[in-house]
Amino acid sequence: MIKINHSLTPQKLQRKIERLFELSGPKILDIERTWDSTKGTPVFTVRGRYTSRGWTEWTQGFQFGSAILQFDATGEGQFLKIGRRKTVDLMAPHLSHIGVHDHGFNNVSTYGNLLRLMLEERIPFNGWEKSFYELALKLSGAVQAARWSRISPASRTLLPSPLARAGGHNPRGYIYTFNGPHSLFADTIRSLRSLALAHQLGHALMGEGDRKISLLERLVWHADTTAAHNVYYGEGRDAYDVRGRVAHESIFNMNDGNYRCPNSQQGYSPFTTWTRGLAWIICGFAEQLEFIASRPEEEFEPWRMPEPQPMVLREEGRSLRSYSYTGGQLPVAAMMLRAARATADFYIENTPTDGVPYWDTGAPGLAKLRNHLDKPADPFNNHEPVDSSAAAIAAQGLIRLGKYLGGHDGHRYYQAGLTVANTIFSEPYLSTKATHQGLLLHSIYHRPNGWDYVPPGSKIPRGESSMWGDYHARELALLLLRLAKGQKYLRFF
């Protein structure tokens, strides 16, 4: 269990953050100078040098987004130049990519960050440039929303509201993965930021017969399907139903739209928790709570009840708050908050004391690491690898969730996030060698497939970095740097 340091503040982490960005810049330039784009996209390191992996090109936005974040943190114009140029030259195929669930990863990290900087007046205003970024984000959000699988109206839901309005239309479903229409990943909750930004810009998806499809509606129903099926709440859904546990993948029968079973592509099993999937859930739902809070109540008409309805939010069987409501915003936020809090609590309770998790909470070798939750994680053990990228993603989610909640409950999550950041912004997780292109060490990609590099003398992968881990370490560091300096809170909404 994480030993939360309640004395930490962003200001106390500022020197570590500044050192991180001092190390980060040369690594970005090294990759820019040496990477051969004909090899695809850099994904993870082998012996300290970035390599590609022909699965999908889901990490290119993190590569160029890292340069944009580096500019944001340091003001060094060469990184803005890299981010801008490479976004224009290489990111267009990702906007119209109909075969992936990764639009939030690729396009919000690039076009989204550039638009954010302009709106924050960090870069000079240019009307045509702004319109270019906005058009890209509108297209990305709509293309992502079009990758839609419908589910049965009788499927499990966490939204106590009418399913549909006139005409009997069933809006429920999810954005399906590259595995096919039957597949829902936990990861995609983080990609909802593409739909959120497109909706915020006033865009919609146009369907057959010019039917206007709300991106907000698809965002909410995807979030509900994920919260209801990929996240567990200790309600006896199966023999391994522990509150906050996350299944990487949910499988649906496409003939009738019914849920069939949990599955895992990158975790140990469907009944254990792959910790990066857990982290995506924490971070994704926390950010979407910020988005929902930014929208007017009238946008939530599809979830409005015709008569006042009592609603009790429950955590572990305890009634926390009771509401009477008719509007639709509250139940949507409650659905997301329930998932965010359950998974955040699970992360805190099932992670070693320093806040860095092992790659899967049920990995078999953990039995050989006696009392592994009662001491700091050991990336140099010979039984199971840690995953620092999961720590970086989860830390941001914990901090955002803490700020969203405020008060005593929020303080616990906020300080847990700072505790994780304090660990990964130091050695042995921070990469200090100039010859290593990675920034955050001890990241894991796909343990079941054996894709991660195992160095000589070790029995497990260790010492390597990933593009998503490095990006999220930078995004976390930038979030905390702004908090430390009292600057504008880092968000897109």
C-alpha positions in Angstrom: 0.0 0.0 0.0 1.3 3.5 -0.9 2.7 5.3 2.1 1.3 8.7 1.4 3.5 11.6 2.2 1.2 14.3 3.4 3.9 16.9 3.7 4.7 17.1 0.0 3.8 20.1 -2.1 4.4 21.0 -5.8 6.8 23.6 -4.6 8.9 20.9 -2.8 9.0 18.9 -6.0 10.0 21.9 -8.2 13.7 21.3 -8.2 13.2 17.7 -9.2 10.8 18.8 -12.0 13.3 21.4 -13.3 16.0 18.7 -13.3 13.6 16.4 -15.2 13.2 19.0 -18.0 16.9 19.7 -18.0 17.5 16.0 -18.8 14.5 15.8 -21.1 15.6 18.4 -23.7 18.7 16.7 -24.9 16.9 13.4 -25.2 14.2 14.9 -27.4 16.9 16.4 -29.6 18.8 13.1 -29.8 15.7 11.3 -31.0 15.0 14.0 -33.5 18.5 13.9 -34.8 18.9 10.1 -35.1 15.5 8.7 -35.7 14.8 7.3 -39.2 11.1 8.0 -39.9 11.0 5.3 -42.6 11.2 2.8 -39.7 7.9 3.9 -38.4 7.3 5.5 -34.9 9.6 5.2 -31.9 7.8 3.0 -29.3 10.2 1.8 -26.6 13.9 1.5 -26.0 16.3 -1.4 -26.4 19.7 -0.9 -24.7 18.7 2.8 -24.3 17.9 3.5 -27.9 14.4 4.0 -29.2 13.0 1.3 -31.6 9.7 0.7 -33.3 7.2 -2.1 -33.0 4.8 -2.8 -35.9 1.5 -3.0 -34.2 -0.2 0.4 -34.7 1.4 3.9 -34.9 -0.1 4.9 -31.6 2.9 6.7 -30.1 3.8 9.3 -32.7 1.8 12.0 -31.1 3.7 11.4 -27.9 6.9 11.9 -29.7 6.1 15.3 -31.1 3.8 16.2 -28.1 6.9 15.7 -25.9 8.7 18.5 -27.8 5.6 20.8 -27.3 5.5 20.1 -23.6 9.2 20.8 -23.3 8.7 24.2 -24.9 5.8 24.8 -22.5 7.9 24.1 -19.5 11.1 25.8 -20.6 10.2 28.4 -23.2 13.0 27.1 -25.6 11.8 27.8 -29.1 13.6 25.0 -30.8 11.2 22.5 -29.2 8.1 24.4 -30.4 9.6 24.5 -33.9 10.0 20.7 -33.8 6.5 20.1 -32.5 4.9 22.4 -35.0 6.8 21.2 -38.0 6.4 17.5 -37.3 2.7 17.9 -36.5 2.1 19.5 -39.9 4.4 17.1 -41.8 3.5 13.8 -40.2 0.4 13.8 -38.1 -2.3 14.2 -40.8 -2.8 10.4 -41.4 -3.7 10.1 -37.7 -6.6 12.5 -38.1 -8.4 10.3 -40.6 -7.3 6.9 -39.2 -10.5 4.9 -39.0 -8.7 1.7 -37.7 -7.6 2.7 -34.2 -8.9 3.8 -30.8 -5.9 6.1 -30.2 -7.0 9.5 -31.4 -6.7 11.1 -28.0 -3.1 9.8 -27.7 -1.9 11.0 -31.1 -3.9 14.1 -31.9 -4.7 15.8 -28.6 -1.0 15.5 -27.7 0.0 17.4 -30.8 -2.8 19.6 -32.3 -4.5 19.8 -28.9 -1.4 21.1 -27.1 -0.6 23.6 -29.9 -4.2 25.0 -29.7 -4.0 25.1 -25.9 -0.8 27.1 -26.1 -2.3 29.6 -28.5 -5.4 30.0 -26.3 -3.2 30.5 -23.3 -1.3 33.2 -25.2 1.9 31.2 -24.8 2.5 31.5 -28.6 1.4 34.3 -30.9 -2.2 34.3 -32.1 -2.7 33.5 -35.7 -6.3 33.1 -37.0 -5.5 30.6 -39.7 -3.2 28.6 -37.6 -5.8 28.4 -34.8 -8.4 27.3 -37.4 -6.0 24.6 -38.6 -5.7 23.1 -35.2 -9.4 23.4 -34.5 -10.3 21.7 -37.8 -7.8 18.9 -37.0 -9.4 18.3 -33.6 -12.9 18.4 -34.9 -12.0 15.8 -37.6 -10.2 13.6 -35.1 -13.0 13.6 -32.6 -15.6 12.7 -35.2 -13.6 9.9 -36.8 -12.9 8.4 -33.4 -16.6 8.6 -32.5 -17.6 6.8 -35.7 -15.7 3.7 -34.6 -18.8 2.6 -32.7 -20.3 -0.7 -31.5 -23.8 -0.8 -30.2 -24.7 -2.8 -27.1 -28.0 -4.2 -25.9 -30.2 -1.7 -24.2 -30.5 -4.3 -21.4 -26.8 -4.2 -20.7 -25.4 -3.2 -17.3 -25.4 0.6 -16.9 -24.4 3.0 -14.1 -26.6 5.8 -15.4 -30.1 5.8 -13.7 -31.7 7.7 -16.6 -33.8 7.0 -19.7 -31.9 5.3 -22.5 -33.4 7.1 -25.5 -35.8 9.7 -26.6 -38.4 9.6 -29.4 -38.1 7.1 -32.2 -36.8 4.2 -30.0 -33.2 4.9 -30.9 -30.7 3.0 -28.7 -27.6 5.2 -28.3 -25.6 2.9 -26.0 -22.3 1.5 -27.1 -18.6 2.0 -27.1 -15.6 3.0 -29.3 -14.2 -0.4 -30.3 -10.5 -1.3 -30.5 -8.2 -2.4 -33.3 -9.1 -6.0 -32.2 -12.5 -5.5 -33.8 -16.1 -4.5 -33.0 -16.4 -7.0 -30.1 -13.6 -5.4 -28.1 -13.6 -2.6 -25.5 -10.3 -1.5 -24.0 -9.8 0.3 -20.7 -7.2 2.4 -22.5 -9.8 4.2 -24.6 -11.2 6.2 -21.7 -8.1 8.4 -22.1 -8.8 8.8 -25.8 -12.2 10.4 -25.0 -10.4 13.7 -24.8 -10.5 13.8 -28.6 -14.3 13.6 -28.5 -14.5 16.2 -25.7 -12.4 18.7 -27.5 -14.3 18.3 -30.8 -17.6 18.7 -28.9 -16.2 21.8 -27.1 -15.4 23.2 -30.5 -19.0 22.8 -31.5 -18.6 19.8 -33.8 -20.7 16.7 -34.3 -20.5 13.5 -36.3 -22.8 13.3 -39.3 -24.4 10.0 -40.1 -26.7 8.4 -42.6 -29.5 10.7 -43.8 -27.6 13.6 -42.4 -28.4 12.5 -38.9 -26.4 14.6 -36.4 -24.7 12.4 -33.8 -23.7 14.2 -30.6 -20.0 13.6 -29.6 -20.9 14.3 -26.0 -23.6 11.6 -26.1 -21.0 9.0 -27.5 -18.4 10.2 -25.0 -20.8 9.6 -22.1 -22.1 6.3 -23.3 -18.6 5.0 -23.9 -17.6 6.1 -20.4 -20.7 4.4 -18.9 -20.0 1.1 -20.8 -16.4 1.2 -19.6 -17.4 2.0 -16.0 -20.0 -0.7 -15.9 -18.0 -3.5 -17.5 -14.2 -2.9 -17.3 -14.3 -1.6 -13.7 -15.4 -3.7 -10.7 -17.1 -2.6 -7.5 -17.1 -5.6 -5.1 -20.6 -6.5 -6.1 -20.1 -10.2 -6.9 -20.1 -10.0 -10.6 -17.6 -12.9 -10.6 -15.5 -14.8 -8.1 -12.7 -12.1 -8.4 -14.9 -9.0 -8.1 -12.7 -6.8 -5.9 -13.7 -3.1 -5.7 -11.5 -1.1 -8.1 -10.1 -4.0 -10.1 -9.9 -3.3 -13.8 -10.2 -5.7 -16.8 -8.1 -4.6 -19.7 -10.7 -5.7 -22.2 -14.5 -6.4 -22.3 -15.9 -8.7 -24.9 -19.3 -8.3 -26.4 -21.4 -10.6 -28.6 -22.0 -8.6 -31.8 -25.1 -10.5 -32.7 -27.2 -9.4 -29.8 -25.0 -6.7 -28.2 -24.7 -8.5 -24.9 -21.6 -8.5 -22.7 -19.8 -11.9 -22.6 -16.7 -11.8 -20.5 -13.5 -9.9 -19.4 -10.3 -10.4 -21.2 -6.7 -9.1 -21.2 -4.3 -8.4 -24.0 -1.4 -7.0 -22.1 -2.1 -8.1 -18.5 -1.5 -11.5 -16.9 -5.2 -12.7 -17.0 -8.8 -11.4 -17.4 -9.1 -11.8 -13.6 -6.1 -9.8 -12.5 -5.4 -6.1 -13.0 -2.9 -4.9 -15.6 -1.7 -1.8 -13.9 -1.3 0.4 -17.0 -4.9 -0.3 -17.8 -5.8 0.7 -14.2 -3.8 3.9 -14.7 -5.6 4.8 -17.9 -8.9 4.4 -16.1 -7.9 6.7 -13.2 -6.4 9.4 -15.4 -9.1 9.2 -18.1 -12.1 9.5 -15.7 -10.4 12.2 -13.7 -9.9 14.3 -16.8 -13.4 13.7 -18.0 -14.8 14.8 -14.7 -13.1 18.1 -15.3 -14.6 18.2 -18.8 -18.2 17.4 -17.6 -17.9 20.2 -15.0 -17.0 22.7 -17.7 -20.2 22.1 -19.7 -23.6 23.7 -19.2 -26.4 21.6 -17.7 -28.6 21.9 -20.8 -26.2 19.7 -22.8 -27.1 16.7 -20.6 -30.8 16.6 -21.7 -30.5 13.0 -22.8 -30.0 11.9 -19.2 -32.6 14.3 -17.7 -35.3 12.7 -15.6 -38.9 13.9 -16.1 -39.6 13.9 -12.4 -37.2 14.5 -9.4 -35.3 11.3 -8.6 -33.5 10.3 -5.4 -30.0 9.3 -5.9 -27.6 7.9 -3.4 -23.9 7.6 -4.1 -22.4 4.6 -2.5 -18.8 3.6 -1.7 -18.3 0.1 -0.3 -21.9 -0.1 0.8 -21.8 3.2 2.8 -24.2 6.0 1.8 -22.1 9.1 1.3 -24.5 11.6 -0.2 -28.1 11.7 -1.2 -29.5 14.0 -3.9 -32.8 14.8 -5.5 -32.3 15.7 -9.2 -33.9 16.0 -12.5 -30.9 17.3 -14.5 -28.6 14.9 -16.4 -25.2 16.3 -15.4 -25.2 15.0 -11.9 -25.7 11.3 -12.7 -23.1 11.5 -15.5 -20.6 12.9 -13.1 -21.5 10.4 -10.4 -21.0 7.5 -12.8 -17.5 8.8 -13.6 -16.6 9.6 -10.0 -17.6 6.2 -8.9 -15.2 4.6 -11.3 -12.5 7.1 -10.6 -12.6 6.7 -6.9 -12.9 2.9 -6.9 -9.8 2.5 -9.2 -7.8 5.2 -7.4 -8.4 3.4 -4.0 -7.5 0.1 -5.6 -4.2 1.6 -6.9 -3.3 3.1 -3.5 -4.1 -0.2 -1.8 -2.4 -2.5 -4.3 0.8 -0.7 -5.0 4.1 -0.8 -3.1 4.8 1.9 -0.6 6.7 4.3 -3.0 3.8 4.4 -5.5 5.3 2.4 -8.4 3.3 -0.7 -9.3 4.4 -4.0 -10.6 3.1 -4.6 -14.1 0.1 -6.7 -13.0 -1.3 -7.1 -9.6 -1.7 -10.8 -10.1 1.6 -11.6 -11.8 2.6 -15.0 -10.6 6.2 -14.1 -9.6 4.9 -11.6 -7.0 4.4 -14.6 -4.7 8.2 -14.9 -4.6 8.6 -11.2 -3.6 7.6 -11.5 0.0 5.4 -8.7 1.3 5.9 -6.7 -1.9 3.2 -4.2 -1.0 4.8 -3.4 2.3 8.0 -2.0 0.9 9.2 0.1 -2.1 9.0 -1.5 -5.5 12.2 -3.2 -6.7 12.8 -2.7 -10.4 16.0 -4.9 -10.1 14.3 -8.1 -8.8 14.4 -11.3 -10.8 10.7 -12.3 -10.7 8.4 -9.6 -12.0 9.0 -6.1 -13.6 7.6 -2.9 -12.3 5.9 -0.4 -14.7 6.9 3.2 -14.2 4.7 4.3 -17.1 1.6 3.2 -15.1 2.9 5.2 -12.2 3.3 8.4 -14.3 -0.2 8.1 -15.8 -1.9 7.2 -12.4 -0.1 10.0 -10.6 -1.7 12.6 -12.9 -5.1 11.0 -12.5 -4.7 11.0 -8.7 -3.8 14.7 -8.7 -6.6 15.7 -11.0 -9.1 13.6 -9.0 -7.9 15.2 -5.8 -8.3 18.7 -7.1 -11.7 17.9 -8.5 -13.0 16.6 -5.1 -11.2 19.0 -2.8 -11.6 18.6 1.0 -10.4 15.6 3.0 -11.2 13.0 0.4 -9.5 15.0 -2.3 -6.4 15.6 -0.2 -5.7 11.9 0.1 -5.7 11.4 -3.7 -3.7 14.6 -4.3 -1.0 13.7 -1.8 -0.9 10.1 -3.2 -0.2 11.6 -6.6 2.5 13.8 -5.3 4.0 10.8 -3.5 4.2 8.8 -6.8 5.7 11.8 -8.6 8.3 12.3 -5.9 9.4 8.7 -6.5 9.5 8.6 -10.3 11.2 12.0 -10.6 14.2 10.5 -8.9 16.7 7.7 -9.7 16.4 4.8 -10.3 13.4 5.9 -12.4 14.6 9.2 -13.8 17.0 8.5 -16.7 20.1 10.6 -16.0 22.5 9.1 -18.6 22.9 11.2 -21.7 23.4 8.1 -23.9 19.9 6.7 -22.9 17.2 8.2 -25.1 14.5 7.5 -22.6 13.4 9.8 -19.8 11.5 7.4 -17.5 13.2 4.1 -16.8 11.6 0.7 -16.0 8.6 0.9 -18.3 6.9 -2.2 -19.6 5.1 -2.6 -23.0 3.7 -6.1 -23.6 4.9 -8.6 -21.0 2.8 -11.6 -22.3 4.2 -11.1 -25.9 7.7 -10.9 -24.6 8.3 -7.6 -26.4 10.3 -5.9 -23.6 14.1 -6.1 -23.6 15.7 -8.3 -20.9 19.3 -7.2 -20.3 22.1 -9.7 -19.8 22.2 -11.0 -16.2 18.5 -10.3 -15.6 15.5 -12.6 -15.7 13.0 -9.8 -16.3 12.8 -6.6 -18.4 14.1 -3.5 -16.8 16.0 -0.3 -17.4 14.1 0.7 -20.6 11.7 3.5 -21.5 8.5 3.9 -23.6 7.2 6.9 -25.6 3.9 7.0 -23.6 5.8 6.8 -20.3 8.1 9.6 -21.2 5.3 11.8 -22.5 3.2 11.3 -19.4 6.2 11.9 -17.1 6.6 15.3 -18.9 2.8 16.0 -18.8 2.8 15.2 -15.1 5.8 17.3 -14.5 4.3 20.3 -16.4 1.1 20.0 -14.4 3.0 20.1 -11.2 5.4 22.9 -12.3 2.4 25.1 -13.1 0.9 24.4 -9.7 4.2 25.1 -8.0 4.5 28.5 -9.8 0.8 29.4 -9.3 0.3 29.4 -13.1 -2.7 28.4 -15.1 -3.9 24.9 -14.3 -3.0 22.5 -17.1 -6.1 21.3 -18.9 -7.8 21.4 -22.3 -11.3 22.2 -21.0 
